[in-house]
Amino acid sequence: MSAAERAAEESGEWSGVTPDAARRLVSAAVQAFAERGYHATTTRDIAGRAGMSPAALYIHYKTKEELLYRISSTGHEKALRIMGAAAEAQGSATDRLRDAVRTFARWHAEHHTTARVIQYELQALGPDHYTEIAGLRRRTDRLLRQIIQDGADSGEFRVDDVPGTTLAVLSLCVDVARWFSADGPRTPDEVGALYADLVLRMVGGSV
C-alpha cells in the first residue's frame, strides 16, 4: 500500500474528527507515530505531513501527547463497542465468542496502522490519560472474560483458567496489527474468520 493509500485509509478512520484541519493532523500523527515511534516524532513532522505549519497544529492540539490521547481513546472506545456488542448479543457463548474474536481481529487488520499506535505507544501517554485508557482496556477485558466464563459455566467451553485464557485471546487479536499487511495473502475478513476458529478450538468449543 502506498503512502497516499495509507493516508486515505486513515483519513476515513478519523472521519468523525472535526474540523478538517484537526482530522488531517490526527491522520498525519497516526502515520508518523507508526513509522517513527512516538518519541522520535516531532510536532514539525506531524504538521508537515498534514500540510500545515507547526504553529497551526497548536490551534487544535496543545501537545503531541494530546494527539496520541485522541488516537488512543478513539481506538479503545471502538474496541469496547466491538466487545460490548458481542457480549450483549443473543445466542450461545460460542456464537458470542466467535463474533467477538472475528470482529476484534478483523478491526486490527483493517486498521493495522492505527492499531499499532494505540497498542504499542500506550506507555507514552501522560498519567491521567493512561489511567483513563487503562480503564477502557479493563472494561473490554471484563466483557470478553464474561463470554468465556459463560461458556465454561454452560459446558460449551473447557477452560480451567478464564482470566489467563482471556489475556491469551486478547493478545492474539491485538498482535494482528503488528504483522498484518494489506499486500499479504489474507484479507481482514479472512483473518477474522481464521482467528475465530482458532480461539474456539483453544477453549474446546464447537467450531
Summary of the structure (lengths in Angstrom):
residues: 207
radius of gyration: 18.2
end to end distance: 33.3
largest distance: 59.7
contacts: 660
relative contact order: 0.13
helix: 76%
strand: 0%
